[in-house]
Amino acid sequence: MMRRRTLLAAALVPPVAGVAGLAAPVAHAFPARRDATGEPEPLAVPITDVNLIGAQVLTGADGVPLLCGVTTGAPAKVSTVNARTGELLFSEPLPGAGGSYATAVGQDGLVYVGTYSNSHLYRVDPWAGTVEDLGAPLAGETFLFALASGPDARLYGGTYPGTRVFSYDVRTGDVRDYGPVATGTKYARTIAVFGDALYVGTERGVHLVRLDPDTGDLRELPLPAGIEPGDPGLSVWEVNVAGDRLYARIGADIKHSTLYVLDPATETWTAELANVAGLQLPPPGQDGEVYVMHDNELTAWNPATGQVTGTGLVYPGRVWNYRGVGWVELDDPEWPGRTLTGWFWRGEVWRYNPSTGRHSVTEGSTVPGEPADVLSLTTARDGTILAGGFLAGLARVDPADASVEFHRFSQTESLLDDGESVWIGAYPDARGYRYDPDLPWNSPEYSPGPPGAAENPAKVWDLHDAVDPQDRVFAIARVGDRVVAATGPRGPLFGGALVVHHTGSGESSVRSAGLGELTTCDLAVIGDVVYGGTWIQGGSGAPEPPLTEGDVYAYDPVADRVLWRSRPVPGATGYVAVVADRGGRLWVLGDTTLAEIDPVDGSALRTIRLGDTLGGGRTFPNSVAILREAPDAPLLYAKSANRLWRVWTDTGAVEDLGLTGYGLFTVLPDGTLALARDEQVFHWRPPAYDRSRPTVSIELVDTPGRRLPSVAVEVADTGGSGMRRVRYRIDRGPWTDYTGPVPLSRPGLHRVRAVAVDGAGNRTEVARPVLARPRR
């Protein structure tokens, strides 16, 4: 059964409003326990779509060509489609896997799949429809990013975060670990087998390495002119073999980069073609041409002559790389001879026949969609829930009836509903969009709407070409006619930025705000000032941070001026959650310590510890901490140390709500909570607030050894939030903390007053006269 504890924080607490004489804290805790109102109930799986990455085209002994690929999900699934008919033959889960970039056809004719984030290898029989989990070839890795099949019944793979290469014998299961192949990067991103050597490309720290699979010897190859080895802004996204050449796609953008041709015999670069998307290359056509996605179109490129010829097969939108590609015989007179086929990322099967020039793309996906993990969660102004998904899109969930409105879109990492528009922070390139929910959805990049409709969401900034490379939008806030977004760096770099967008003029500017190697994780607004909390972490795959402490700052977006910076929690590596409450108080979470800070100078007014061990990851700040205010009481909900807490802001009382395992949460207008875990959104009614005032009584008791009696104050907490403070006053004396019976100093009639305040701020005051008679 879920339990929650009520704790009283031993913290520096300011006076409790309306309680005379309550000026200093009492650092005593009187814990109480009571049951919560049950487990959160599943509400909806808001985001389901097709995101197909790793794939292969192969033909069996019966001559029937198949497409076999993996769709991202929870779990991922492997599916097979008949390339002639488009019929889905089977779709099976890959238990424990979230997706795959790495697929290969082994010498045994079966398909092998390397996955994330469990880093397992699976063997798939695409004809029988069976899946075998072969386990993790290398312990300690989370991604198998690359697989290639060798001529010796061995598969070769590359990993993250160890930058390791391994071999796997498909006959015996023997594994050989070649160890890391490069330094300054964590990604052995891509691998190809050419002749008797392996060619390994790395990501976010660009290297191309030749590895001898027999001896394990490594040798770094020269890169194309103008590319410096180790450049953290560049990656080798793919290495492929087509004919007698090696092809490497190198650049800053995974979606489209320059494709270079390497002659392995001389190790010289001989040709290049800009703006090419991945993920594979088919064998060359009859004239030596290779078919690539270039400028959104399937294009025949002859690297020997430089000729570039479009085929007319166009895939519109932002993402246009194909997944899995190969030559097949369709046994159809309308598709004579060899036809090139593959998948696009949403599961559409495409074809191109070079003999006739005919091409086609299926209408819609040929494989089922899968649920996507929820990456962002917020409450809309109308009380519904907005959710953004991993590599997926945007959804609105109505908590009243669990209905879902889903839109295919980019990976959505931050959301703000300002009452006029919904502002969307998208990955990659730290893009910002403005969405009007009262108008038809129309995203030409991802999911076109009605003909003639205006673009909605409309892109208002894009940091793809920013001098300071940025990739993620961690938080968005609105200040008058300006929207401010906090962005995080691309790849293994450090240092974020702020985007300030003027809603009237439509202009956007990127500002450094003096962040240096820090990145802003969350934003809050009081008046015309934006308050940001930073952390020391860098982009995906970044090394250990060069700094040891984050900070908090106040920023004037009109003047582009930082008003102050502070570190209210000494030693905190990050302040990833910031919120301003209705009373104008500013709160931050410094690691696992909640601090109320002065908006004027950033100094700490009080601090409250929420847990001991810092939880979460190094890519998404909201996996570490979140702060939200309750709509109907003076309290905050906080995620910290992988738990959910409730903090009464007037008194500093803390309740451990006993919830763990939920990555995100938001507070709804009725005081209930929406929580996300993986792909599921839950609804939860937290325990009722303590609205019961404590009971207080004043009595006279005998004191051993004294002639006069003492005053005793008896207090009982009736609501379960614990007692925060008890004070008393005798006659016209000072208000004093009550710690035990108080001896009276003179006989006669006295007026005694007592005040008790519980953890929720409920207050009771009583007064009574007492007559002190000397004992005979």
C-alpha positions in Angstrom: 0.0 0.0 0.0 1.2 3.4 -0.8 2.1 5.4 2.3 3.0 9.0 2.8 4.8 10.7 5.7 4.2 14.1 7.0 7.4 15.9 8.1 8.1 19.3 9.5 11.1 20.8 8.0 13.8 22.0 10.4 14.4 25.1 8.2 14.6 28.8 8.4 11.0 29.7 8.3 9.6 33.3 8.2 6.7 34.4 10.4 3.4 32.7 9.9 0.9 35.3 8.6 -1.7 36.4 11.1 -0.1 34.8 14.1 1.0 37.3 16.7 4.5 36.8 18.0 5.5 34.0 15.7 8.8 35.3 14.6 11.4 32.6 14.8 11.3 28.9 13.8 11.2 25.9 16.1 13.4 23.2 14.6 11.4 20.3 15.9 9.7 17.7 13.7 6.6 15.8 14.9 6.0 13.3 12.1 2.5 12.0 11.4 1.5 9.2 9.0 -1.7 8.5 7.1 -2.8 6.7 4.0 -3.0 8.4 0.6 -6.1 8.0 -1.5 -4.9 5.1 -3.6 -2.6 4.5 -6.6 -2.7 6.7 -9.7 -5.2 5.4 -12.3 -4.2 5.0 -15.9 -5.8 7.8 -17.9 -4.5 7.5 -21.5 -1.7 6.6 -23.8 -1.6 10.0 -25.6 1.0 9.4 -28.3 0.9 6.5 -30.7 2.6 6.7 -34.1 5.0 5.0 -36.4 8.7 5.8 -36.1 10.7 3.3 -38.1 14.5 3.5 -38.1 16.5 0.3 -38.4 15.4 -1.8 -41.4 16.6 -4.3 -44.1 15.4 -5.5 -47.5 16.1 -9.1 -48.2 14.9 -11.9 -50.5 14.4 -15.5 -49.3 15.0 -18.8 -50.9 11.5 -18.7 -52.4 12.4 -15.5 -54.2 9.8 -13.4 -52.3 11.3 -10.1 -51.2 10.7 -8.8 -47.7 11.1 -5.6 -45.8 12.0 -6.1 -42.1 12.2 -3.2 -39.8 11.9 -1.9 -36.2 9.4 0.6 -34.9 10.2 2.7 -31.8 7.9 2.0 -28.9 7.4 0.7 -25.4 8.5 -1.9 -26.3 9.8 -1.6 -29.8 8.5 -4.0 -32.4 10.0 -5.8 -35.4 7.7 -6.1 -38.4 7.9 -7.8 -41.8 6.1 -6.7 -45.0 5.9 -8.5 -48.3 7.6 -6.2 -50.7 5.4 -7.3 -53.6 2.0 -7.1 -52.0 2.6 -4.6 -49.1 1.0 -7.2 -46.8 2.0 -7.1 -43.2 3.3 -10.6 -42.4 4.0 -10.2 -38.7 4.8 -7.7 -36.0 6.4 -8.9 -32.8 7.7 -7.1 -29.7 11.4 -6.8 -28.8 11.0 -7.1 -25.0 12.9 -4.5 -23.0 13.9 -2.5 -26.1 12.8 1.0 -27.0 14.0 1.1 -30.6 16.8 0.3 -33.0 19.2 2.0 -35.4 21.2 -1.2 -36.0 20.1 -4.0 -38.2 22.0 -6.4 -40.4 21.4 -9.6 -42.4 23.6 -12.4 -41.1 25.4 -15.0 -43.1 22.6 -17.4 -42.0 20.1 -15.2 -43.8 18.4 -14.1 -40.6 17.9 -10.5 -39.5 19.8 -9.2 -36.4 18.7 -6.2 -34.5 20.7 -4.2 -32.0 18.6 -2.0 -29.7 18.4 0.8 -27.2 18.3 1.4 -24.2 18.9 -2.2 -23.1 21.7 -2.7 -25.7 20.5 -6.2 -26.6 21.0 -8.2 -29.7 17.9 -10.0 -31.2 17.7 -12.6 -33.9 14.7 -12.4 -36.2 13.4 -15.0 -38.6 11.4 -12.9 -40.9 9.7 -15.9 -42.6 8.8 -17.8 -39.5 8.0 -14.6 -37.5 10.1 -15.5 -34.5 12.2 -13.3 -32.3 15.0 -14.5 -30.1 16.6 -12.3 -27.5 20.4 -13.0 -27.5 21.1 -10.7 -24.6 23.6 -7.9 -24.3 26.9 -8.6 -26.1 28.8 -6.1 -23.9 27.9 -5.3 -20.3 27.6 -1.6 -19.3 26.4 -0.3 -22.7 23.0 1.2 -23.4 22.9 1.6 -27.2 23.9 -0.8 -29.9 24.2 1.9 -32.5 25.6 -0.1 -35.4 25.6 -3.6 -36.9 27.3 -4.9 -40.0 27.7 -8.5 -41.3 31.1 -9.9 -42.2 32.0 -12.7 -44.5 33.0 -15.0 -41.7 29.6 -15.6 -40.0 30.4 -12.8 -37.6 28.4 -9.6 -36.9 30.3 -6.4 -35.9 28.7 -3.8 -33.8 29.4 -0.4 -32.2 28.1 0.9 -28.9 27.3 3.9 -26.7 28.5 5.2 -24.2 31.8 3.1 -24.3 32.6 3.7 -28.0 33.3 0.0 -28.2 33.3 -2.3 -31.1 32.6 -6.0 -30.8 32.1 -9.1 -32.9 29.4 -11.8 -32.5 29.6 -15.2 -34.1 26.0 -16.1 -35.2 26.9 -19.8 -35.1 28.4 -20.0 -31.6 27.4 -16.8 -29.9 31.0 -16.0 -29.1 31.7 -12.3 -28.4 34.9 -10.5 -28.9 35.3 -7.0 -27.4 37.7 -4.8 -29.3 37.3 -2.0 -26.7 37.0 1.7 -27.4 37.9 2.8 -30.9 38.3 6.6 -30.2 38.6 9.2 -27.4 36.7 12.4 -26.9 33.4 10.8 -27.9 31.0 8.2 -26.5 29.5 7.0 -29.8 30.7 4.2 -32.0 27.9 5.3 -34.3 28.3 3.4 -37.6 30.2 0.5 -38.9 30.9 -1.1 -42.3 32.8 -4.2 -43.5 35.0 -3.7 -46.6 37.3 -6.5 -47.6 39.3 -7.6 -44.6 38.7 -4.4 -42.5 36.1 -2.7 -40.4 35.4 1.0 -40.8 34.0 2.7 -37.8 32.6 6.3 -37.6 31.9 8.2 -34.4 29.4 10.8 -33.4 29.8 14.1 -31.6 33.5 14.0 -31.9 34.2 13.0 -35.5 36.6 10.1 -36.3 36.8 7.5 -39.0 38.8 4.5 -37.8 40.0 1.4 -39.6 40.0 -1.7 -37.5 41.6 -5.1 -38.3 39.2 -7.7 -37.0 41.9 -10.4 -36.7 44.5 -8.4 -34.8 42.4 -5.6 -33.3 44.8 -3.0 -34.6 43.3 0.5 -35.0 44.3 3.2 -37.4 42.6 6.6 -37.7 42.0 7.7 -41.3 42.2 11.2 -42.6 38.9 13.0 -43.0 37.8 15.1 -46.0 39.4 18.4 -46.4 38.2 21.0 -43.9 37.1 18.5 -41.2 39.2 18.3 -38.1 39.3 14.9 -36.3 37.6 15.1 -32.9 35.4 18.1 -33.8 32.5 17.8 -31.3 30.1 19.6 -33.6 30.4 17.0 -36.4 29.6 13.3 -36.7 30.0 10.4 -39.1 26.4 9.4 -39.3 26.7 6.5 -41.6 29.5 4.5 -43.3 28.2 2.3 -46.1 29.7 0.1 -48.9 28.4 0.3 -52.4 30.3 -1.4 -55.1 34.1 -0.8 -54.7 33.7 2.4 -52.8 33.2 3.4 -49.2 30.6 6.1 -48.5 30.6 8.3 -45.3 28.0 10.8 -44.5 29.6 13.5 -42.3 28.1 16.7 -40.9 26.4 18.4 -38.0 22.8 17.3 -38.8 21.6 13.7 -38.7 18.8 14.5 -41.1 21.0 15.8 -43.9 24.7 16.1 -44.3 27.4 15.7 -47.0 28.0 12.3 -48.4 31.7 11.7 -49.2 33.3 8.9 -51.2 36.4 7.1 -50.0 38.7 4.9 -52.2 39.8 2.3 -49.6 42.7 1.3 -51.7 44.3 4.7 -51.6 42.4 6.1 -48.6 41.7 9.3 -50.6 38.4 11.1 -50.8 37.2 11.3 -54.4 33.8 12.9 -54.5 31.0 14.5 -52.4 27.3 15.4 -52.6 25.8 17.9 -50.1 22.4 17.6 -48.4 22.0 13.8 -48.3 19.8 12.0 -45.8 20.5 8.4 -44.5 20.4 5.7 -43.4 21.7 3.1 -45.9 22.9 2.8 -49.5 21.8 0.1 -52.0 24.2 -1.5 -54.3 25.0 0.7 -57.4 22.7 0.7 -60.4 23.8 -0.6 -63.8 25.8 2.5 -64.6 27.5 2.8 -61.3 25.0 5.3 -59.9 23.9 5.2 -56.2 20.5 6.2 -55.1 20.3 8.6 -52.2 17.7 11.0 -50.7 19.0 14.4 -51.8 16.9 17.6 -51.2 13.8 15.5 -50.4 14.0 13.5 -53.6 15.3 10.0 -54.5 18.3 10.9 -56.6 20.7 8.9 -58.8 24.2 10.1 -58.2 27.2 8.9 -60.2 30.3 9.7 -58.1 32.6 9.0 -61.0 31.0 11.5 -63.3 29.4 13.8 -60.8 26.0 13.5 -62.6 23.0 14.0 -60.3 19.6 13.0 -61.7 16.3 13.3 -59.8 13.8 10.4 -60.1 10.7 12.4 -59.3 10.1 10.4 -56.1 9.7 13.1 -53.5 9.0 12.7 -49.8 7.9 16.2 -48.5 8.5 17.4 -45.0 11.4 17.9 -42.6 12.5 14.3 -42.3 13.1 12.4 -45.6 15.7 9.8 -45.1 14.7 6.2 -46.1 14.9 3.3 -43.8 16.2 0.0 -45.3 16.8 -0.1 -49.1 17.4 -2.8 -51.6 16.9 -4.1 -55.1 14.0 -6.6 -55.5 12.2 -8.5 -58.2 8.4 -7.7 -57.9 7.2 -10.3 -60.4 5.0 -7.7 -62.0 5.1 -6.6 -65.6 4.4 -3.0 -64.5 7.6 -3.2 -62.5 10.0 -5.1 -64.8 13.5 -6.2 -63.8 15.0 -4.8 -60.7 13.1 -2.3 -58.6 14.5 -0.3 -55.7 12.4 -0.3 -52.6 12.5 0.7 -49.0 10.6 2.4 -46.2 10.2 6.0 -45.1 10.2 6.9 -41.5 6.5 6.6 -41.0 6.3 3.2 -42.4 5.3 4.0 -46.0 6.8 1.6 -48.6 8.3 3.3 -51.7 9.4 1.9 -55.0 11.4 3.1 -58.0 12.0 1.3 -61.2 15.0 2.7 -63.2 13.8 0.9 -66.4 10.5 2.7 -66.6 11.0 5.6 -64.3 7.9 4.6 -62.4 7.7 5.3 -58.7 5.2 5.0 -55.9 4.7 5.5 -52.2 2.0 3.8 -50.2 -0.7 5.9 -48.7 -0.1 5.6 -45.0 2.0 3.2 -43.0 2.3 -0.5 -43.7 3.2 -1.3 -40.1 1.3 -0.6 -36.9 2.0 2.4 -34.7 3.5 2.1 -31.2 3.1 4.1 -28.1 5.8 6.7 -27.5 7.3 7.8 -24.2 6.0 11.1 -22.8 8.8 13.8 -22.6 6.8 16.9 -21.7 3.6 17.4 -19.7 1.8 20.6 -18.8 -1.6 21.9 -18.0 -3.5 23.9 -20.6 -5.6 26.9 -19.7 -8.8 25.0 -20.4 -7.8 22.3 -17.8 -6.8 19.7 -20.3 -3.3 18.1 -20.4 -0.8 18.7 -23.1 1.8 16.0 -23.7 4.8 15.9 -26.0 6.4 12.6 -27.1 9.8 11.0 -27.9 10.3 11.2 -31.7 6.6 11.5 -32.0 4.4 14.6 -31.6 1.9 16.5 -29.5 -1.3 15.4 -27.8 -4.1 16.9 -25.8 -5.8 14.7 -23.1 -9.1 15.6 -21.5 -9.0 14.3 -17.9 -12.8 14.3 -17.8 -13.3 11.6 -20.4 -9.8 10.4 -21.2 -10.2 11.5 -24.8 -7.1 12.1 -26.8 -6.4 14.5 -29.7 -3.0 13.6 -31.3 -1.0 15.4 -33.9 2.1 14.0 -35.6 4.9 16.4 -35.0 8.5 16.7 -34.0 9.9 15.5 -30.7 8.3 17.9 -28.3 10.3 18.7 -25.1 8.6 21.8 -23.6 5.1 23.4 -23.7 3.5 26.6 -22.6 -0.1 27.6 -22.9 -0.2 31.4 -22.3 -4.0 31.7 -22.8 -3.6 32.9 -26.4 -1.2 30.4 -28.0 0.5 27.1 -27.2 4.3 27.5 -27.5 6.1 24.4 -28.4 9.8 23.7 -27.9 11.0 21.1 -30.4 14.1 18.9 -30.9 16.5 19.0 -32.7 17.8 22.5 -33.5 16.0 24.1 -30.5 13.1 25.1 -32.6 10.1 27.2 -31.4 6.6 27.0 -32.7 3.4 29.0 -32.0 0.2 27.0 -32.2 -3.3 28.4 -32.2 -5.6 25.5 -31.0 -8.7 27.4 -32.3 -7.5 27.0 -35.9 -7.0 23.8 -37.9 -3.8 21.9 -37.4 -1.5 22.1 -40.4 2.1 21.2 -40.2 3.7 20.9 -43.7 6.8 19.5 -42.0 5.1 16.6 -40.3 1.3 16.3 -40.8 -0.4 18.6 -43.4 -3.9 19.8 -42.6 -6.7 21.0 -44.8 -5.8 22.5 -48.2 -5.3 26.2 -48.0 -5.0 26.3 -44.2 -2.4 28.5 -42.7 0.7 26.8 -41.2 -0.3 25.9 -37.6 1.9 25.4 -35.6 4.0 28.1 -37.2 7.7 28.0 -36.7 9.0 31.2 -35.1 12.6 30.4 -34.5 15.1 27.7 -35.5 18.6 27.5 -34.1 20.0 25.1 -36.7 22.5 27.6 -38.0 23.1 29.4 -34.7 26.8 30.3 -34.0 26.4 28.6 -30.6 24.9 25.2 -31.5 21.7 24.5 -29.6 19.4 21.5 -29.8 16.8 21.4 -27.1 14.2 23.8 -25.6 14.0 23.1 -21.9 11.6 25.8 -20.8 9.4 28.6 -22.2 8.0 31.6 -20.3 6.0 34.7 -21.4 6.7 38.2 -20.2 4.3 40.7 -21.7 4.8 40.8 -25.5 8.0 38.6 -25.2 8.3 34.8 -25.1 11.6 33.6 -23.6 12.9 30.1 -24.2 15.8 28.3 -22.4 17.8 26.2 -24.8 20.4 23.4 -24.3 23.5 22.7 -26.3 23.9 20.3 -29.2 25.9 17.1 -28.8 28.8 16.9 -26.3 29.0 20.7 -25.9 28.3 22.8 -22.8 26.5 26.1 -22.4 22.9 27.1 -23.2 21.3 30.3 -24.4 18.0 32.2 -24.3 15.8 32.9 -27.2 13.7 36.1 -26.9 10.8 36.3 -29.3 8.8 39.4 -29.8 5.1 38.4 -30.3 4.3 41.7 -32.0 7.0 42.0 -34.6 7.7 38.2 -34.9 11.4 38.8 -34.5 13.5 36.4 -32.4 17.1 36.8 -31.1 19.5 34.5 -29.4 21.1 35.8 -26.2 23.8 34.4 -24.1 22.7 35.9 -20.8 26.3 35.3 -19.5 25.5 31.6 -19.2 29.0 30.4 -20.3 29.2 26.7 -19.8 25.9 26.5 -17.8 22.5 25.8 -19.3 19.1 27.1 -18.2 16.7 24.3 -17.2 13.6 26.2 -16.0 12.1 29.7 -16.0 9.7 31.6 -13.8 8.3 35.1 -14.1 7.5 37.8 -11.6 6.4 41.1 -13.1 8.7 41.9 -16.0 11.6 39.8 -14.7 12.5 36.3 -15.8 14.2 34.0 -13.3 16.2 31.1 -14.5 17.8 28.1 -12.9 20.9 26.4 -14.4 22.8 23.2 -14.3 26.3 22.1 -15.1 25.4 19.3 -17.6 26.0 19.5 -21.3 24.3 18.1 -24.4 23.8 14.4 -25.1 27.0 12.4 -24.8 28.9 15.3 -23.1 31.8 14.4 -20.9 32.1 15.2 -17.2 31.2 18.9 -16.7 34.0 21.4 -16.4 32.0 23.3 -13.6 30.8 22.0 -10.3 28.0 24.4 -9.3 24.9 25.7 -11.1 23.2 29.0 -10.2 20.1 31.1 -10.3 19.7 34.4 -12.1 17.3 37.3 -12.7 17.0 38.5 -16.3 15.5 41.6 -17.9 14.5 40.4 -21.5 13.8 44.0 -22.7 17.2 45.4 -21.8 19.0 42.0 -22.3 20.5 42.4 -18.9 21.2 40.0 -16.0 20.2 41.7 -12.8 21.9 39.3 -10.4 23.3 35.7 -10.1 23.3 33.7 -7.0 24.0 30.2 -5.5 21.4 30.0 -2.7 22.2 26.3 -2.0 26.0 25.9 -1.6 27.4 23.1 -3.7 24.3 22.5 -5.7 25.1 21.2 -9.2 21.9 22.4 -10.7 18.7 24.4 -10.1 16.6 22.5 -12.5 13.1 23.6 -11.2 12.0 27.2 -10.6 8.5 28.5 -9.8 6.9 31.7 -8.6 3.9 31.3 -6.4 0.7 33.4 -6.2 2.2 35.4 -3.4 5.2 36.5 -5.4 7.6 34.2 -3.6 10.3 32.6 -5.7 11.2 28.9 -5.2 14.0 26.8 -6.6 15.2 23.3 -6.2 19.0 23.2 -5.8 19.7 19.5 -6.3 17.5 18.1 -3.6 17.1 21.2 -1.4 14.1 23.5 -1.9 14.9 27.1 -1.3 12.8 30.2 -1.1 14.9 33.0 -2.5 14.6 36.8 -2.5 13.6 38.0 -6.0 15.5 41.2 -5.4 19.0 39.7 -4.9 18.7 35.9 -5.0 19.6 35.3 -1.4 18.2 32.3 0.4 15.3 33.1 2.8 14.8 29.5 3.9 15.8 26.1 2.8 14.0 22.7 3.0 15.6 19.3 2.3 13.7 17.0 0.0 15.5 13.7 -0.1 19.1 12.8 -0.1 20.1 11.2 -3.4 19.9 13.2 -6.6 17.9 11.2 -9.2 17.3 11.5 -13.0 19.5 11.7 -16.0 21.9 14.2 -17.7 19.9 14.9 -20.8 16.5 16.1 -19.6 16.3 18.4 -16.5 12.7 17.5 -15.8 13.9 13.9 -15.1 15.7 15.3 -12.1 13.2 17.8 -10.6 9.9 19.6 -11.2 8.1 22.3 -9.1 4.4 23.1 -9.5 2.0 25.2 -7.4 -1.3 23.8 -6.1 -4.3 25.9 -7.5 -6.3 26.1 -4.2 -3.9 26.0 -1.3 -0.6 27.6 -0.2 1.6 24.6 -1.2 3.9 23.3 -3.8 4.2 19.9 -5.4 7.8 18.9 -6.0 9.5 16.0 -7.7 12.9 15.5 -6.1 15.1 12.5 -5.4 12.8 10.4 -7.5 9.9 11.0 -5.2 6.8 13.3 -5.1 6.6 15.7 -2.2 4.1 18.4 -1.0 5.4 21.5 0.8 3.2 24.0 2.6 4.7 27.3 1.7 3.5 29.3 4.7 5.0 26.9 7.3 7.6 24.8 5.4 5.9 21.6 6.4 6.8 18.7 4.0 4.7 15.7 3.1 6.3 12.7 1.4 3.5 11.5 -0.9 5.0 8.1 -1.3 5.0 8.1 -5.1 8.0 6.9 -7.1 8.6 5.9 -10.6 6.8 8.7 -12.4 8.9 10.8 -14.6 6.7 13.9 -15.1 3.7 15.5 -13.4 1.5 18.5 -13.7 -1.2 19.9 -11.4 -4.8 20.3 -12.8 -7.2 23.1 -11.9 -9.2 20.9 -9.6 -6.2 20.0 -7.5 -5.7 16.6 -8.9 -2.4 15.5 -10.6 -1.6 14.1 -14.0 1.5 12.0 -14.0 3.5 10.3 -16.8 5.5 7.1 -16.7 6.9 5.9 -20.0 4.1 6.1 -22.5 1.2 6.2 -20.0 -0.4 9.2 -18.4 -2.1 8.7 -15.1 -4.6 10.6 -13.0 -4.3 10.9 -9.2 -6.2 12.5 -6.5 -3.7 13.3 -3.7 -4.6 13.1 -0.1 -7.0 15.8 1.1 -5.5 18.9 2.5 -5.4 19.3 6.2 -8.0 22.0 6.9 -8.6 21.1 10.5 -7.5 23.5 13.2 -5.5 22.0 16.1 -7.1 21.8 19.5 -5.6 23.8 22.3 -6.3 23.8 26.1 -4.7 25.6 29.0 -4.5 23.9 32.4 -2.8 24.4 35.8 -0.6 21.6 37.0 1.3 21.1 40.2 5.1 21.4 40.0 7.0 19.3 42.5 9.1 21.4 44.9 7.2 24.6 44.1 4.5 26.4 46.1 2.8 27.8 43.0 1.3 25.8 40.1 2.5 25.8 36.5 0.7 26.5 33.2 0.4 23.6 30.8 -0.6 24.0 27.2 -2.1 20.8 25.7 -2.2 20.6 21.9 -3.6 18.0 19.5 -3.1 17.9 15.7 -6.5 16.9 14.3 -5.7 17.0 10.5 -2.5 14.9 10.3 -0.1 17.6 9.0 1.8 17.7 12.3 2.3 20.5 14.8 4.5 23.3 13.5 4.6 25.7 16.5 3.1 26.3 19.9 3.6 29.7 21.7 2.2 31.2 24.9 1.9 34.5 26.6 1.3 35.2 30.3 -0.3 38.5 31.2 1.6 41.2 29.2 4.8 39.2 28.9 6.5 38.3 25.6 5.3 35.5 23.2 7.5 32.5 23.9 7.9 29.1 22.4 6.2 26.4 24.5 8.4 23.5 25.4 6.8 22.3 28.7 4.9 23.5 31.8 5.7 27.1 32.7 5.9 27.9 36.5 4.0 31.0 37.6 6.0 33.6 39.5 3.4 35.1 41.7 0.0 34.1 43.2 -3.2 35.6 42.0 -5.2 35.9 38.8 -3.3 35.6 35.5 -4.4 35.8 31.8 -2.8 33.1 29.7 -3.0 33.0 25.9 -1.8 30.2 23.6 -1.4 29.8 19.9 -0.9 26.6 17.9 -0.1 26.3 14.2 0.0 23.0 12.4 2.0 22.1 9.3 -0.7 23.2 6.9 -0.9 26.6 8.6 -4.2 26.1 10.4 -4.2 28.2 13.5 -6.0 28.0 16.9 -5.7 30.7 19.6 -7.2 30.4 23.1 -7.2 32.5 26.2 -8.3 31.9 29.8 -7.8 33.3 33.2 -6.1 31.1 35.8 -5.9 31.5 39.6 -2.6 30.6 41.2 -3.0 29.7 44.9 0.1 28.9 47.0 0.2 25.3 48.1 0.0 24.9 51.9 
